[in-house]
Amino acid sequence: MTKPRHAAPDGTLTLQTVAFPRDTNSGGDVFGGWVISQMDIAAGVTAAQRAGGRCATVAVDAMRFHAPIFVGDLVSVHTRILRTGHTSLTMHVETWVRRQRTGELLMVTEGDFTFVAISASGVKRPLPPENVPTVNG
Ligand SMILES: CC(C)(COP(=O)(O)OP(=O)(O)OC[C@H]1O[C@@H](n2cnc3c(N)ncnc32)[C@H](O)[C@@H]1OP(=O)(O)O)[C@@H](O)C(=O)NCCC(=O)NCCS
């Protein structure tokens, strides 16, 4: 079931930015690919922290676009790890905006991003045990 869009964000605030005119499509709304890119960046930060290094995006599931983003909106991306496997982890990622014009706060997109921990040469590697300090925090 879809969460009510005015409930609180789920997960840790991982990335914040502002939508610029250069991020729009021909209709004047923010381009969907830009939003997915911000979500992938935020999820990558959380994945690298948990995996202790380099990770690759392997799947994006259940991606939903609930509402448009407008130029000037404050965009916040929240991440929460749902599952860890042997080499992979899946995160729920939500994008919320604070409307520049009205101050309204609402969730605009959400999706589940799966990453695989990889070595310097791009080969999958096991995740380290949880709570082991890593160079990435
Ligand atoms: C990531 C990569 C190295 C994985 O290599 P692989 O040997 O094919 O990996 P596997 O098929 O054995 O899967 C590895 C893990 O990912 C999981 N996985 C693979 N495809 C998945 C999918 N579509 N959805 C969810 N999990 C998936 C597997 O279940 C496995 O998890 P586990 O080890 O925790 O059990 C390889 O697929 C790759 O390089 N992909 C391209 C990544 C990329 O370019 N991303 C975009 C830029 S970052």
The ligand as an SDF file (V2000), in Angstrom:
LIG
                    3D

 48 50  0  0  0  0  0  0  0  0999 V2000
   27.1870   -5.8610  -10.2270 C   0  0  0  0  0  0  0  0  0  0  0  0
   27.8030   -7.0500  -10.9660 C   0  0  0  0  0  0  0  0  0  0  0  0
   29.3170   -7.0000  -10.8080 C   0  0  0  0  0  0  0  0  0  0  0  0
   27.2490   -8.3360  -10.3270 C   0  0  0  0  0  0  0  0  0  0  0  0
   27.9420   -9.3980  -10.9140 O   0  0  0  0  0  0  0  0  0  0  0  0
   27.3500  -10.8850  -11.0330 P   0  0  0  0  0  0  0  0  0  0  0  0
   28.4840  -11.8170  -10.8700 O   0  0  0  0  0  0  0  0  0  0  0  0
   26.5770  -10.9840  -12.2760 O   0  0  0  0  0  0  0  0  0  0  0  0
   26.4010  -10.9660   -9.7850 O   0  0  0  0  0  0  0  0  0  0  0  0
   25.2600  -12.0150   -9.3960 P   0  0  0  0  0  0  0  0  0  0  0  0
   24.2870  -12.2930  -10.4870 O   0  0  0  0  0  0  0  0  0  0  0  0
   25.9330  -13.2100   -8.7760 O   0  0  0  0  0  0  0  0  0  0  0  0
   24.4880  -11.1950   -8.2530 O   0  0  0  0  0  0  0  0  0  0  0  0
   25.2200  -10.6170   -7.1620 C   0  0  0  0  0  0  0  0  0  0  0  0
   24.2070  -10.2040   -6.1220 C   0  0  0  0  0  0  0  0  0  0  0  0
   23.2990   -9.2580   -6.6910 O   0  0  0  0  0  0  0  0  0  0  0  0
   21.9540   -9.7310   -6.5630 C   0  0  0  0  0  0  0  0  0  0  0  0
   21.2300   -9.3380   -7.7700 N   0  0  0  0  0  0  0  0  0  0  0  0
   21.6260   -9.4970   -9.0460 C   0  0  0  0  0  0  0  0  0  0  0  0
   20.6820   -9.0170   -9.8870 N   0  0  0  0  0  0  0  0  0  0  0  0
   19.6820   -8.5480   -9.1020 C   0  0  0  0  0  0  0  0  0  0  0  0
   18.4210   -7.9300   -9.3710 C   0  0  0  0  0  0  0  0  0  0  0  0
   18.0020   -7.7000  -10.6320 N   0  0  0  0  0  0  0  0  0  0  0  0
   17.6500   -7.5760   -8.3290 N   0  0  0  0  0  0  0  0  0  0  0  0
   18.0430   -7.7920   -7.0470 C   0  0  0  0  0  0  0  0  0  0  0  0
   19.2350   -8.3800   -6.7300 N   0  0  0  0  0  0  0  0  0  0  0  0
   20.0230   -8.7560   -7.7540 C   0  0  0  0  0  0  0  0  0  0  0  0
   22.0740  -11.2480   -6.4530 C   0  0  0  0  0  0  0  0  0  0  0  0
   20.9440  -11.8010   -5.8120 O   0  0  0  0  0  0  0  0  0  0  0  0
   23.3440  -11.3560   -5.6090 C   0  0  0  0  0  0  0  0  0  0  0  0
   23.0330  -11.0540   -4.2630 O   0  0  0  0  0  0  0  0  0  0  0  0
   23.7260  -11.7810   -2.9640 P   0  0  0  0  0  0  0  0  0  0  0  0
   25.1760  -12.0080   -3.2570 O   0  0  0  0  0  0  0  0  0  0  0  0
   23.5420  -10.7790   -1.8570 O   0  0  0  0  0  0  0  0  0  0  0  0
   22.9750  -13.0430   -2.7610 O   0  0  0  0  0  0  0  0  0  0  0  0
   27.4200   -7.0390  -12.4780 C   0  0  0  0  0  0  0  0  0  0  0  0
   26.0610   -7.4230  -12.6180 O   0  0  0  0  0  0  0  0  0  0  0  0
   27.6330   -5.6730  -13.0930 C   0  0  0  0  0  0  0  0  0  0  0  0
   28.7630   -5.2320  -13.2750 O   0  0  0  0  0  0  0  0  0  0  0  0
   26.5140   -5.0080  -13.4730 N   0  0  0  0  0  0  0  0  0  0  0  0
   26.5720   -3.6550  -14.0200 C   0  0  0  0  0  0  0  0  0  0  0  0
   26.5340   -2.6260  -12.8810 C   0  0  0  0  0  0  0  0  0  0  0  0
   26.4710   -1.2080  -13.4380 C   0  0  0  0  0  0  0  0  0  0  0  0
   27.1350   -0.8850  -14.4040 O   0  0  0  0  0  0  0  0  0  0  0  0
   25.6440   -0.3780  -12.7810 N   0  0  0  0  0  0  0  0  0  0  0  0
   25.3970    0.9710  -13.2070 C   0  0  0  0  0  0  0  0  0  0  0  0
   26.4610    1.9440  -12.8330 C   0  0  0  0  0  0  0  0  0  0  0  0
   26.9600    1.8390  -11.1410 S   0  0  0  0  0  0  0  0  0  0  0  0
  1  2  1  0
  2  3  1  0
  2  4  1  0
  2 36  1  0
  4  5  1  0
  5  6  1  0
  6  7  2  0
  6  8  1  0
  6  9  1  0
  9 10  1  0
 10 11  2  0
 10 12  1  0
 10 13  1  0
 13 14  1  0
 14 15  1  0
 15 16  1  0
 15 30  1  0
 16 17  1  0
 17 18  1  0
 17 28  1  0
 18 19  1  0
 18 27  1  0
 19 20  2  0
 20 21  1  0
 21 22  1  0
 21 27  2  0
 22 23  1  0
 22 24  2  0
 24 25  1  0
 25 26  2  0
 26 27  1  0
 28 29  1  0
 28 30  1  0
 30 31  1  0
 31 32  1  0
 32 33  2  0
 32 34  1  0
 32 35  1  0
 36 37  1  0
 36 38  1  0
 38 39  2  0
 38 40  1  0
 40 41  1  0
 41 42  1  0
 42 43  1  0
 43 44  2  0
 43 45  1  0
 45 46  1  0
 46 47  1  0
 47 48  1  0
M  END
$$$$
